[in-house]
């Protein structure tokens, strides 16, 4: 991995050149991370909706054992 940096007149780094193959690898990893996070967040939202339904008495709660057995 060889990055090339650009600097301003004071020597402060202000940019970086990333080879295209590295850029594609980095963006691919970011997409995987984002989709993974979205899946986790969606699962949490679904779980919270189920909890609301249980609290309202619209859905029967299950035991921890039943929950673990489903996994």
CHARMM internal coordinates of N, CA and C (Angstrom, degrees):
IC EDIT
DIST 1 N 1 CA 1.4450
DIST 1 CA 1 C 1.5312
ANGL 1 N 1 CA 1 C 107.62
DIST 1 C 2 N 1.3276
ANGL 1 CA 1 C 2 N 115.53
DIHE 1 N 1 CA 1 C 2 N 118.12
DIST 2 N 2 CA 1.4697
ANGL 1 C 2 N 2 CA 118.32
DIHE 1 CA 1 C 2 N 2 CA -179.74
DIST 2 CA 2 C 1.5241
ANGL 2 N 2 CA 2 C 109.44
DIHE 1 C 2 N 2 CA 2 C -128.47
DIST 2 C 3 N 1.2989
ANGL 2 CA 2 C 3 N 115.44
DIHE 2 N 2 CA 2 C 3 N 106.13
DIST 3 N 3 CA 1.4556
ANGL 2 C 3 N 3 CA 121.43
DIHE 2 CA 2 C 3 N 3 CA 177.93
DIST 3 CA 3 C 1.5164
ANGL 3 N 3 CA 3 C 109.23
DIHE 2 C 3 N 3 CA 3 C -94.49
DIST 3 C 4 N 1.3198
ANGL 3 CA 3 C 4 N 115.93
DIHE 3 N 3 CA 3 C 4 N 148.93
DIST 4 N 4 CA 1.4592
ANGL 3 C 4 N 4 CA 120.78
DIHE 3 CA 3 C 4 N 4 CA 175.32
DIST 4 CA 4 C 1.5257
ANGL 4 N 4 CA 4 C 107.26
DIHE 3 C 4 N 4 CA 4 C -116.94
DIST 4 C 5 N 1.3108
ANGL 4 CA 4 C 5 N 116.07
DIHE 4 N 4 CA 4 C 5 N 128.65
DIST 5 N 5 CA 1.4581
ANGL 4 C 5 N 5 CA 121.68
DIHE 4 CA 4 C 5 N 5 CA -176.96
DIST 5 CA 5 C 1.5204
ANGL 5 N 5 CA 5 C 110.36
DIHE 4 C 5 N 5 CA 5 C -101.04
DIST 5 C 6 N 1.3341
ANGL 5 CA 5 C 6 N 115.59
DIHE 5 N 5 CA 5 C 6 N 149.19
DIST 6 N 6 CA 1.4616
ANGL 5 C 6 N 6 CA 121.35
DIHE 5 CA 5 C 6 N 6 CA 171.98
DIST 6 CA 6 C 1.5245
ANGL 6 N 6 CA 6 C 107.67
DIHE 5 C 6 N 6 CA 6 C -114.36
DIST 6 C 7 N 1.3223
ANGL 6 CA 6 C 7 N 115.17
DIHE 6 N 6 CA 6 C 7 N 147.07
DIST 7 N 7 CA 1.4666
ANGL 6 C 7 N 7 CA 120.96
DIHE 6 CA 6 C 7 N 7 CA -174.47
DIST 7 CA 7 C 1.5211
ANGL 7 N 7 CA 7 C 110.02
DIHE 6 C 7 N 7 CA 7 C -126.91
DIST 7 C 8 N 1.3430
ANGL 7 CA 7 C 8 N 115.80
DIHE 7 N 7 CA 7 C 8 N 152.23
DIST 8 N 8 CA 1.4595
ANGL 7 C 8 N 8 CA 119.82
DIHE 7 CA 7 C 8 N 8 CA 175.04
DIST 8 CA 8 C 1.5303
ANGL 8 N 8 CA 8 C 109.08
DIHE 7 C 8 N 8 CA 8 C -83.15
DIST 8 C 9 N 1.3257
ANGL 8 CA 8 C 9 N 115.91
DIHE 8 N 8 CA 8 C 9 N -176.54
DIST 9 N 9 CA 1.4649
ANGL 8 C 9 N 9 CA 121.19
DIHE 8 CA 8 C 9 N 9 CA -176.59
DIST 9 CA 9 C 1.5378
ANGL 9 N 9 CA 9 C 112.75
DIHE 8 C 9 N 9 CA 9 C -62.90
DIST 9 C 10 N 1.3264
ANGL 9 CA 9 C 10 N 116.96
DIHE 9 N 9 CA 9 C 10 N -22.54
DIST 10 N 10 CA 1.4659
ANGL 9 C 10 N 10 CA 120.75
DIHE 9 CA 9 C 10 N 10 CA 179.95
DIST 10 CA 10 C 1.5303
ANGL 10 N 10 CA 10 C 112.32
DIHE 9 C 10 N 10 CA 10 C -92.94
DIST 10 C 11 N 1.3193
ANGL 10 CA 10 C 11 N 116.76
DIHE 10 N 10 CA 10 C 11 N 1.99
DIST 11 N 11 CA 1.4558
ANGL 10 C 11 N 11 CA 120.46
DIHE 10 CA 10 C 11 N 11 CA 179.19
DIST 11 CA 11 C 1.5166
ANGL 11 N 11 CA 11 C 114.70
DIHE 10 C 11 N 11 CA 11 C 87.14
DIST 11 C 12 N 1.3247
ANGL 11 CA 11 C 12 N 116.55
DIHE 11 N 11 CA 11 C 12 N 8.21
DIST 12 N 12 CA 1.4589
ANGL 11 C 12 N 12 CA 120.93
DIHE 11 CA 11 C 12 N 12 CA 179.55
DIST 12 CA 12 C 1.5324
ANGL 12 N 12 CA 12 C 108.99
DIHE 11 C 12 N 12 CA 12 C -82.65
DIST 12 C 13 N 1.3448
ANGL 12 CA 12 C 13 N 117.67
DIHE 12 N 12 CA 12 C 13 N 130.97
DIST 13 N 13 CA 1.4632
ANGL 12 C 13 N 13 CA 118.72
DIHE 12 CA 12 C 13 N 13 CA 178.31
DIST 13 CA 13 C 1.5334
ANGL 13 N 13 CA 13 C 110.79
DIHE 12 C 13 N 13 CA 13 C -65.30
DIST 13 C 14 N 1.3316
ANGL 13 CA 13 C 14 N 115.88
DIHE 13 N 13 CA 13 C 14 N 131.85
DIST 14 N 14 CA 1.4647
ANGL 13 C 14 N 14 CA 120.43
DIHE 13 CA 13 C 14 N 14 CA -177.53
DIST 14 CA 14 C 1.5224
ANGL 14 N 14 CA 14 C 113.13
DIHE 13 C 14 N 14 CA 14 C -125.69
DIST 14 C 15 N 1.3208
ANGL 14 CA 14 C 15 N 117.35
DIHE 14 N 14 CA 14 C 15 N -6.86
DIST 15 N 15 CA 1.4498
ANGL 14 C 15 N 15 CA 119.55
DIHE 14 CA 14 C 15 N 15 CA -179.61
DIST 15 CA 15 C 1.5116
ANGL 15 N 15 CA 15 C 110.96
DIHE 14 C 15 N 15 CA 15 C -164.77
DIST 15 C 16 N 1.3312
ANGL 15 CA 15 C 16 N 113.70
DIHE 15 N 15 CA 15 C 16 N 169.74
DIST 16 N 16 CA 1.4560
ANGL 15 C 16 N 16 CA 119.00
DIHE 15 CA 15 C 16 N 16 CA 179.35
DIST 16 CA 16 C 1.5267
ANGL 16 N 16 CA 16 C 109.33
DIHE 15 C 16 N 16 CA 16 C -146.79
DIST 16 C 17 N 1.3122
ANGL 16 CA 16 C 17 N 115.90
DIHE 16 N 16 CA 16 C 17 N 140.57
DIST 17 N 17 CA 1.4504
ANGL 16 C 17 N 17 CA 122.87
DIHE 16 CA 16 C 17 N 17 CA 174.53
DIST 17 CA 17 C 1.5180
ANGL 17 N 17 CA 17 C 106.76
DIHE 16 C 17 N 17 CA 17 C -100.16
DIST 17 C 18 N 1.3314
ANGL 17 CA 17 C 18 N 116.31
DIHE 17 N 17 CA 17 C 18 N 124.47
DIST 18 N 18 CA 1.4585
ANGL 17 C 18 N 18 CA 121.99
DIHE 17 CA 17 C 18 N 18 CA -179.35
DIST 18 CA 18 C 1.5275
ANGL 18 N 18 CA 18 C 107.80
DIHE 17 C 18 N 18 CA 18 C -114.26
DIST 18 C 19 N 1.3259
ANGL 18 CA 18 C 19 N 118.39
DIHE 18 N 18 CA 18 C 19 N 126.32
DIST 19 N 19 CA 1.4615
ANGL 18 C 19 N 19 CA 120.06
DIHE 18 CA 18 C 19 N 19 CA 176.56
DIST 19 CA 19 C 1.5296
ANGL 19 N 19 CA 19 C 110.60
DIHE 18 C 19 N 19 CA 19 C -56.20
DIST 19 C 20 N 1.3290
ANGL 19 CA 19 C 20 N 116.97
DIHE 19 N 19 CA 19 C 20 N 144.04
DIST 20 N 20 CA 1.4635
ANGL 19 C 20 N 20 CA 122.08
DIHE 19 CA 19 C 20 N 20 CA -173.03
DIST 20 CA 20 C 1.5307
ANGL 20 N 20 CA 20 C 112.62
DIHE 19 C 20 N 20 CA 20 C -57.09
DIST 20 C 21 N 1.3316
ANGL 20 CA 20 C 21 N 118.19
DIHE 20 N 20 CA 20 C 21 N -39.55
DIST 21 N 21 CA 1.4660
ANGL 20 C 21 N 21 CA 118.91
DIHE 20 CA 20 C 21 N 21 CA -179.67
DIST 21 CA 21 C 1.5342
ANGL 21 N 21 CA 21 C 111.19
DIHE 20 C 21 N 21 CA 21 C -64.09
DIST 21 C 22 N 1.3216
ANGL 21 CA 21 C 22 N 116.93
DIHE 21 N 21 CA 21 C 22 N -36.62
DIST 22 N 22 CA 1.4666
ANGL 21 C 22 N 22 CA 120.35
DIHE 21 CA 21 C 22 N 22 CA 176.77
DIST 22 CA 22 C 1.5233
ANGL 22 N 22 CA 22 C 110.35
DIHE 21 C 22 N 22 CA 22 C -69.32
DIST 22 C 23 N 1.3205
ANGL 22 CA 22 C 23 N 116.34
DIHE 22 N 22 CA 22 C 23 N -41.58
DIST 23 N 23 CA 1.4698
ANGL 22 C 23 N 23 CA 121.04
DIHE 22 CA 22 C 23 N 23 CA 178.96
DIST 23 CA 23 C 1.5314
ANGL 23 N 23 CA 23 C 110.30
DIHE 22 C 23 N 23 CA 23 C -59.30
DIST 23 C 24 N 1.3314
ANGL 23 CA 23 C 24 N 116.98
DIHE 23 N 23 CA 23 C 24 N -44.66
DIST 24 N 24 CA 1.4613
ANGL 23 C 24 N 24 CA 120.94
DIHE 23 CA 23 C 24 N 24 CA 179.58
DIST 24 CA 24 C 1.5313
ANGL 24 N 24 CA 24 C 111.23
DIHE 23 C 24 N 24 CA 24 C -64.06
DIST 24 C 25 N 1.3233
ANGL 24 CA 24 C 25 N 117.34
DIHE 24 N 24 CA 24 C 25 N -39.51
DIST 25 N 25 CA 1.4601
ANGL 24 C 25 N 25 CA 120.92
DIHE 24 CA 24 C 25 N 25 CA 177.65
DIST 25 CA 25 C 1.5261
ANGL 25 N 25 CA 25 C 110.86
DIHE 24 C 25 N 25 CA 25 C -64.57
DIST 25 C 26 N 1.3331
ANGL 25 CA 25 C 26 N 116.26
DIHE 25 N 25 CA 25 C 26 N -44.87
DIST 26 N 26 CA 1.4654
ANGL 25 C 26 N 26 CA 121.48
DIHE 25 CA 25 C 26 N 26 CA -179.40
DIST 26 CA 26 C 1.5252
ANGL 26 N 26 CA 26 C 110.87
DIHE 25 C 26 N 26 CA 26 C -63.01
DIST 26 C 27 N 1.3267
ANGL 26 CA 26 C 27 N 117.05
DIHE 26 N 26 CA 26 C 27 N -47.31
DIST 27 N 27 CA 1.4711
ANGL 26 C 27 N 27 CA 119.79
DIHE 26 CA 26 C 27 N 27 CA -178.57
DIST 27 CA 27 C 1.5250
ANGL 27 N 27 CA 27 C 111.02
DIHE 26 C 27 N 27 CA 27 C -66.96
DIST 27 C 28 N 1.3202
ANGL 27 CA 27 C 28 N 117.61
DIHE 27 N 27 CA 27 C 28 N -34.56
DIST 28 N 28 CA 1.4580
ANGL 27 C 28 N 28 CA 120.78
DIHE 27 CA 27 C 28 N 28 CA 176.75
DIST 28 CA 28 C 1.5245
ANGL 28 N 28 CA 28 C 110.54
DIHE 27 C 28 N 28 CA 28 C -63.00
DIST 28 C 29 N 1.3247
ANGL 28 CA 28 C 29 N 116.95
DIHE 28 N 28 CA 28 C 29 N -44.43
DIST 29 N 29 CA 1.4598
ANGL 28 C 29 N 29 CA 120.83
DIHE 28 CA 28 C 29 N 29 CA 178.02
DIST 29 CA 29 C 1.5248
ANGL 29 N 29 CA 29 C 111.54
DIHE 28 C 29 N 29 CA 29 C -63.29
DIST 29 C 30 N 1.3209
ANGL 29 CA 29 C 30 N 116.69
DIHE 29 N 29 CA 29 C 30 N -39.78
DIST 30 N 30 CA 1.4679
ANGL 29 C 30 N 30 CA 120.29
DIHE 29 CA 29 C 30 N 30 CA 178.58
DIST 30 CA 30 C 1.5251
ANGL 30 N 30 CA 30 C 111.28
DIHE 29 C 30 N 30 CA 30 C -62.89
DIST 30 C 31 N 1.3298
ANGL 30 CA 30 C 31 N 116.57
DIHE 30 N 30 CA 30 C 31 N -41.00
DIST 31 N 31 CA 1.4634
ANGL 30 C 31 N 31 CA 119.98
DIHE 30 CA 30 C 31 N 31 CA 179.25
DIST 31 CA 31 C 1.5186
ANGL 31 N 31 CA 31 C 110.78
DIHE 30 C 31 N 31 CA 31 C -63.03
DIST 31 C 32 N 1.3392
ANGL 31 CA 31 C 32 N 116.70
DIHE 31 N 31 CA 31 C 32 N -41.42
DIST 32 N 32 CA 1.4634
ANGL 31 C 32 N 32 CA 120.63
DIHE 31 CA 31 C 32 N 32 CA 178.32
DIST 32 CA 32 C 1.5199
ANGL 32 N 32 CA 32 C 110.28
DIHE 31 C 32 N 32 CA 32 C -62.65
DIST 32 C 33 N 1.3253
ANGL 32 CA 32 C 33 N 116.36
DIHE 32 N 32 CA 32 C 33 N -43.33
DIST 33 N 33 CA 1.4615
ANGL 32 C 33 N 33 CA 121.24
DIHE 32 CA 32 C 33 N 33 CA -179.32
DIST 33 CA 33 C 1.5231
ANGL 33 N 33 CA 33 C 110.46
DIHE 32 C 33 N 33 CA 33 C -63.60
DIST 33 C 34 N 1.3366
ANGL 33 CA 33 C 34 N 116.13
DIHE 33 N 33 CA 33 C 34 N -45.24
DIST 34 N 34 CA 1.4669
ANGL 33 C 34 N 34 CA 119.63
DIHE 33 CA 33 C 34 N 34 CA -179.44
DIST 34 CA 34 C 1.5142
ANGL 34 N 34 CA 34 C 111.60
DIHE 33 C 34 N 34 CA 34 C -63.31
DIST 34 C 35 N 1.3377
ANGL 34 CA 34 C 35 N 117.53
DIHE 34 N 34 CA 34 C 35 N -43.27
DIST 35 N 35 CA 1.4624
ANGL 34 C 35 N 35 CA 119.12
DIHE 34 CA 34 C 35 N 35 CA -179.17
DIST 35 CA 35 C 1.5235
ANGL 35 N 35 CA 35 C 110.35
DIHE 34 C 35 N 35 CA 35 C -68.04
DIST 35 C 36 N 1.3377
ANGL 35 CA 35 C 36 N 117.08
DIHE 35 N 35 CA 35 C 36 N -34.96
DIST 36 N 36 CA 1.4621
ANGL 35 C 36 N 36 CA 120.27
DIHE 35 CA 35 C 36 N 36 CA 176.83
DIST 36 CA 36 C 1.5107
ANGL 36 N 36 CA 36 C 111.80
DIHE 35 C 36 N 36 CA 36 C -65.46
DIST 36 C 37 N 1.3241
ANGL 36 CA 36 C 37 N 116.05
DIHE 36 N 36 CA 36 C 37 N -42.66
DIST 37 N 37 CA 1.4648
ANGL 36 C 37 N 37 CA 120.14
DIHE 36 CA 36 C 37 N 37 CA 178.61
DIST 37 CA 37 C 1.5244
ANGL 37 N 37 CA 37 C 110.27
DIHE 36 C 37 N 37 CA 37 C -64.96
DIST 37 C 38 N 1.3367
ANGL 37 CA 37 C 38 N 116.47
DIHE 37 N 37 CA 37 C 38 N -40.51
DIST 38 N 38 CA 1.4637
ANGL 37 C 38 N 38 CA 119.96
DIHE 37 CA 37 C 38 N 38 CA 179.90
DIST 38 CA 38 C 1.5225
ANGL 38 N 38 CA 38 C 110.35
DIHE 37 C 38 N 38 CA 38 C -62.30
DIST 38 C 39 N 1.3264
ANGL 38 CA 38 C 39 N 117.36
DIHE 38 N 38 CA 38 C 39 N -40.32
DIST 39 N 39 CA 1.4624
ANGL 38 C 39 N 39 CA 120.78
DIHE 38 CA 38 C 39 N 39 CA 179.26
DIST 39 CA 39 C 1.5201
ANGL 39 N 39 CA 39 C 110.72
DIHE 38 C 39 N 39 CA 39 C -63.87
DIST 39 C 40 N 1.3246
ANGL 39 CA 39 C 40 N 117.04
DIHE 39 N 39 CA 39 C 40 N -42.39
DIST 40 N 40 CA 1.4658
ANGL 39 C 40 N 40 CA 120.78
DIHE 39 CA 39 C 40 N 40 CA 179.25
DIST 40 CA 40 C 1.5248
ANGL 40 N 40 CA 40 C 109.99
DIHE 39 C 40 N 40 CA 40 C -64.45
DIST 40 C 41 N 1.3264
ANGL 40 CA 40 C 41 N 116.93
DIHE 40 N 40 CA 40 C 41 N -45.77
DIST 41 N 41 CA 1.4703
ANGL 40 C 41 N 41 CA 120.03
DIHE 40 CA 40 C 41 N 41 CA 179.58
DIST 41 CA 41 C 1.5242
ANGL 41 N 41 CA 41 C 111.52
DIHE 40 C 41 N 41 CA 41 C -61.96
DIST 41 C 42 N 1.3260
ANGL 41 CA 41 C 42 N 116.87
DIHE 41 N 41 CA 41 C 42 N -40.57
DIST 42 N 42 CA 1.4657
ANGL 41 C 42 N 42 CA 119.97
DIHE 41 CA 41 C 42 N 42 CA 178.58
DIST 42 CA 42 C 1.5256
ANGL 42 N 42 CA 42 C 110.76
DIHE 41 C 42 N 42 CA 42 C -63.56
DIST 42 C 43 N 1.3244
ANGL 42 CA 42 C 43 N 116.96
DIHE 42 N 42 CA 42 C 43 N -39.28
DIST 43 N 43 CA 1.4676
ANGL 42 C 43 N 43 CA 120.52
DIHE 42 CA 42 C 43 N 43 CA 177.93
DIST 43 CA 43 C 1.5250
ANGL 43 N 43 CA 43 C 111.09
DIHE 42 C 43 N 43 CA 43 C -64.34
DIST 43 C 44 N 1.3217
ANGL 43 CA 43 C 44 N 116.05
DIHE 43 N 43 CA 43 C 44 N -41.29
DIST 44 N 44 CA 1.4660
ANGL 43 C 44 N 44 CA 120.19
DIHE 43 CA 43 C 44 N 44 CA 178.42
DIST 44 CA 44 C 1.5298
ANGL 44 N 44 CA 44 C 110.24
DIHE 43 C 44 N 44 CA 44 C -63.65
DIST 44 C 45 N 1.3265
ANGL 44 CA 44 C 45 N 116.73
DIHE 44 N 44 CA 44 C 45 N -44.19
DIST 45 N 45 CA 1.4702
ANGL 44 C 45 N 45 CA 120.18
DIHE 44 CA 44 C 45 N 45 CA 178.61
DIST 45 CA 45 C 1.5233
ANGL 45 N 45 CA 45 C 111.03
DIHE 44 C 45 N 45 CA 45 C -60.67
DIST 45 C 46 N 1.3296
ANGL 45 CA 45 C 46 N 115.93
DIHE 45 N 45 CA 45 C 46 N -42.68
DIST 46 N 46 CA 1.4630
ANGL 45 C 46 N 46 CA 120.24
DIHE 45 CA 45 C 46 N 46 CA 178.75
DIST 46 CA 46 C 1.5232
ANGL 46 N 46 CA 46 C 110.03
DIHE 45 C 46 N 46 CA 46 C -61.77
DIST 46 C 47 N 1.3171
ANGL 46 CA 46 C 47 N 116.66
DIHE 46 N 46 CA 46 C 47 N -43.72
DIST 47 N 47 CA 1.4612
ANGL 46 C 47 N 47 CA 120.83
DIHE 46 CA 46 C 47 N 47 CA 178.64
DIST 47 CA 47 C 1.5195
ANGL 47 N 47 CA 47 C 112.42
DIHE 46 C 47 N 47 CA 47 C -62.19
DIST 47 C 48 N 1.3230
ANGL 47 CA 47 C 48 N 116.06
DIHE 47 N 47 CA 47 C 48 N -41.05
DIST 48 N 48 CA 1.4663
ANGL 47 C 48 N 48 CA 119.72
DIHE 47 CA 47 C 48 N 48 CA 179.42
DIST 48 CA 48 C 1.5328
ANGL 48 N 48 CA 48 C 111.05
DIHE 47 C 48 N 48 CA 48 C -64.97
DIST 48 C 49 N 1.3267
ANGL 48 CA 48 C 49 N 116.31
DIHE 48 N 48 CA 48 C 49 N -37.79
DIST 49 N 49 CA 1.4712
ANGL 48 C 49 N 49 CA 119.21
DIHE 48 CA 48 C 49 N 49 CA 176.87
DIST 49 CA 49 C 1.5223
ANGL 49 N 49 CA 49 C 110.73
DIHE 48 C 49 N 49 CA 49 C -64.65
DIST 49 C 50 N 1.3375
ANGL 49 CA 49 C 50 N 116.14
DIHE 49 N 49 CA 49 C 50 N -38.41
DIST 50 N 50 CA 1.4611
ANGL 49 C 50 N 50 CA 119.55
DIHE 49 CA 49 C 50 N 50 CA 177.54
DIST 50 CA 50 C 1.5255
ANGL 50 N 50 CA 50 C 110.81
DIHE 49 C 50 N 50 CA 50 C -64.41
DIST 50 C 51 N 1.3196
ANGL 50 CA 50 C 51 N 116.97
DIHE 50 N 50 CA 50 C 51 N -40.58
DIST 51 N 51 CA 1.4673
ANGL 50 C 51 N 51 CA 120.82
DIHE 50 CA 50 C 51 N 51 CA 178.17
DIST 51 CA 51 C 1.5290
ANGL 51 N 51 CA 51 C 109.72
DIHE 50 C 51 N 51 CA 51 C -61.73
DIST 51 C 52 N 1.3233
ANGL 51 CA 51 C 52 N 117.30
DIHE 51 N 51 CA 51 C 52 N -43.08
DIST 52 N 52 CA 1.4715
ANGL 51 C 52 N 52 CA 120.76
DIHE 51 CA 51 C 52 N 52 CA 178.15
DIST 52 CA 52 C 1.5247
ANGL 52 N 52 CA 52 C 110.75
DIHE 51 C 52 N 52 CA 52 C -59.83
DIST 52 C 53 N 1.3312
ANGL 52 CA 52 C 53 N 115.57
DIHE 52 N 52 CA 52 C 53 N -41.96
DIST 53 N 53 CA 1.4677
ANGL 52 C 53 N 53 CA 119.62
DIHE 52 CA 52 C 53 N 53 CA 179.88
DIST 53 CA 53 C 1.5342
ANGL 53 N 53 CA 53 C 110.78
DIHE 52 C 53 N 53 CA 53 C -65.58
DIST 53 C 54 N 1.3284
ANGL 53 CA 53 C 54 N 117.15
DIHE 53 N 53 CA 53 C 54 N -38.55
DIST 54 N 54 CA 1.4665
ANGL 53 C 54 N 54 CA 121.13
DIHE 53 CA 53 C 54 N 54 CA 177.73
DIST 54 CA 54 C 1.5239
ANGL 54 N 54 CA 54 C 109.91
DIHE 53 C 54 N 54 CA 54 C -65.21
DIST 54 C 55 N 1.3391
ANGL 54 CA 54 C 55 N 116.73
DIHE 54 N 54 CA 54 C 55 N -44.92
DIST 55 N 55 CA 1.4683
ANGL 54 C 55 N 55 CA 120.48
DIHE 54 CA 54 C 55 N 55 CA -179.43
DIST 55 CA 55 C 1.5248
ANGL 55 N 55 CA 55 C 111.74
DIHE 54 C 55 N 55 CA 55 C -63.04
DIST 55 C 56 N 1.3305
ANGL 55 CA 55 C 56 N 117.17
DIHE 55 N 55 CA 55 C 56 N -31.53
DIST 56 N 56 CA 1.4646
ANGL 55 C 56 N 56 CA 121.12
DIHE 55 CA 55 C 56 N 56 CA 178.94
DIST 56 CA 56 C 1.5203
ANGL 56 N 56 CA 56 C 112.31
DIHE 55 C 56 N 56 CA 56 C -83.14
DIST 56 C 57 N 1.3399
ANGL 56 CA 56 C 57 N 115.84
DIHE 56 N 56 CA 56 C 57 N -4.78
DIST 57 N 57 CA 1.4573
ANGL 56 C 57 N 57 CA 119.98
DIHE 56 CA 56 C 57 N 57 CA 179.29
DIST 57 CA 57 C 1.5154
ANGL 57 N 57 CA 57 C 113.61
DIHE 56 C 57 N 57 CA 57 C 80.38
DIST 57 C 58 N 1.3021
ANGL 57 CA 57 C 58 N 117.82
DIHE 57 N 57 CA 57 C 58 N 12.41
DIST 58 N 58 CA 1.4635
ANGL 57 C 58 N 58 CA 121.18
DIHE 57 CA 57 C 58 N 58 CA -178.14
DIST 58 CA 58 C 1.5297
ANGL 58 N 58 CA 58 C 112.12
DIHE 57 C 58 N 58 CA 58 C -86.36
DIST 58 C 59 N 1.3291
ANGL 58 CA 58 C 59 N 115.98
DIHE 58 N 58 CA 58 C 59 N -20.53
DIST 59 N 59 CA 1.4642
ANGL 58 C 59 N 59 CA 121.62
DIHE 58 CA 58 C 59 N 59 CA 179.59
DIST 59 CA 59 C 1.5154
ANGL 59 N 59 CA 59 C 107.67
DIHE 58 C 59 N 59 CA 59 C -133.44
DIST 59 C 60 N 1.3363
ANGL 59 CA 59 C 60 N 115.97
DIHE 59 N 59 CA 59 C 60 N 141.14
DIST 60 N 60 CA 1.4595
ANGL 59 C 60 N 60 CA 120.20
DIHE 59 CA 59 C 60 N 60 CA 179.35
DIST 60 CA 60 C 1.5200
ANGL 60 N 60 CA 60 C 109.21
DIHE 59 C 60 N 60 CA 60 C -81.32
DIST 60 C 61 N 1.3251
ANGL 60 CA 60 C 61 N 116.29
DIHE 60 N 60 CA 60 C 61 N 135.29
DIST 61 N 61 CA 1.4619
ANGL 60 C 61 N 61 CA 121.69
DIHE 60 CA 60 C 61 N 61 CA 177.91
DIST 61 CA 61 C 1.5272
ANGL 61 N 61 CA 61 C 109.66
DIHE 60 C 61 N 61 CA 61 C -71.66
DIST 61 C 62 N 1.3209
ANGL 61 CA 61 C 62 N 115.38
DIHE 61 N 61 CA 61 C 62 N 153.15
DIST 62 N 62 CA 1.4594
ANGL 61 C 62 N 62 CA 120.14
DIHE 61 CA 61 C 62 N 62 CA 175.48
DIST 62 CA 62 C 1.5283
ANGL 62 N 62 CA 62 C 108.76
DIHE 61 C 62 N 62 CA 62 C -113.89
DIST 62 C 63 N 1.3231
ANGL 62 CA 62 C 63 N 115.81
DIHE 62 N 62 CA 62 C 63 N 160.81
DIST 63 N 63 CA 1.4636
ANGL 62 C 63 N 63 CA 119.65
DIHE 62 CA 62 C 63 N 63 CA -179.49
DIST 63 CA 63 C 1.5259
ANGL 63 N 63 CA 63 C 109.59
DIHE 62 C 63 N 63 CA 63 C -77.60
DIST 63 C 64 N 1.3149
ANGL 63 CA 63 C 64 N 114.78
DIHE 63 N 63 CA 63 C 64 N 164.87
DIST 64 N 64 CA 1.4627
ANGL 63 C 64 N 64 CA 120.07
DIHE 63 CA 63 C 64 N 64 CA 177.02
DIST 64 CA 64 C 1.5236
ANGL 64 N 64 CA 64 C 110.19
DIHE 63 C 64 N 64 CA 64 C -61.43
DIST 64 C 65 N 1.3315
ANGL 64 CA 64 C 65 N 116.45
DIHE 64 N 64 CA 64 C 65 N -39.24
DIST 65 N 65 CA 1.4686
ANGL 64 C 65 N 65 CA 120.22
DIHE 64 CA 64 C 65 N 65 CA 178.79
DIST 65 CA 65 C 1.5253
ANGL 65 N 65 CA 65 C 110.40
DIHE 64 C 65 N 65 CA 65 C -60.45
DIST 65 C 66 N 1.3255
ANGL 65 CA 65 C 66 N 117.07
DIHE 65 N 65 CA 65 C 66 N -44.51
DIST 66 N 66 CA 1.4718
ANGL 65 C 66 N 66 CA 120.12
DIHE 65 CA 65 C 66 N 66 CA 178.72
DIST 66 CA 66 C 1.5285
ANGL 66 N 66 CA 66 C 110.68
DIHE 65 C 66 N 66 CA 66 C -61.90
DIST 66 C 67 N 1.3154
ANGL 66 CA 66 C 67 N 115.80
DIHE 66 N 66 CA 66 C 67 N -41.04
DIST 67 N 67 CA 1.4591
ANGL 66 C 67 N 67 CA 120.01
DIHE 66 CA 66 C 67 N 67 CA 179.02
DIST 67 CA 67 C 1.5271
ANGL 67 N 67 CA 67 C 110.70
DIHE 66 C 67 N 67 CA 67 C -61.01
DIST 67 C 68 N 1.3300
ANGL 67 CA 67 C 68 N 116.28
DIHE 67 N 67 CA 67 C 68 N -48.47
DIST 68 N 68 CA 1.4560
ANGL 67 C 68 N 68 CA 120.76
DIHE 67 CA 67 C 68 N 68 CA -179.84
DIST 68 CA 68 C 1.5209
ANGL 68 N 68 CA 68 C 111.97
DIHE 67 C 68 N 68 CA 68 C -65.15
DIST 68 C 69 N 1.3185
ANGL 68 CA 68 C 69 N 117.52
DIHE 68 N 68 CA 68 C 69 N -34.71
DIST 69 N 69 CA 1.4593
ANGL 68 C 69 N 69 CA 120.64
DIHE 68 CA 68 C 69 N 69 CA 177.67
DIST 69 CA 69 C 1.5303
ANGL 69 N 69 CA 69 C 111.60
DIHE 68 C 69 N 69 CA 69 C -65.12
DIST 69 C 70 N 1.3237
ANGL 69 CA 69 C 70 N 116.20
DIHE 69 N 69 CA 69 C 70 N -30.26
DIST 70 N 70 CA 1.4627
ANGL 69 C 70 N 70 CA 120.10
DIHE 69 CA 69 C 70 N 70 CA 178.51
DIST 70 CA 70 C 1.5121
ANGL 70 N 70 CA 70 C 112.49
DIHE 69 C 70 N 70 CA 70 C -70.81
DIST 70 C 71 N 1.3234
ANGL 70 CA 70 C 71 N 115.86
DIHE 70 N 70 CA 70 C 71 N -24.75
DIST 71 N 71 CA 1.4654
ANGL 70 C 71 N 71 CA 119.66
DIHE 70 CA 70 C 71 N 71 CA 179.84
DIST 71 CA 71 C 1.4923
ANGL 71 N 71 CA 71 C 108.70
DIHE 70 C 71 N 71 CA 71 C -76.51
END
COOR INIT
IC SEED 1 N 1 CA 1 C
IC BUILD
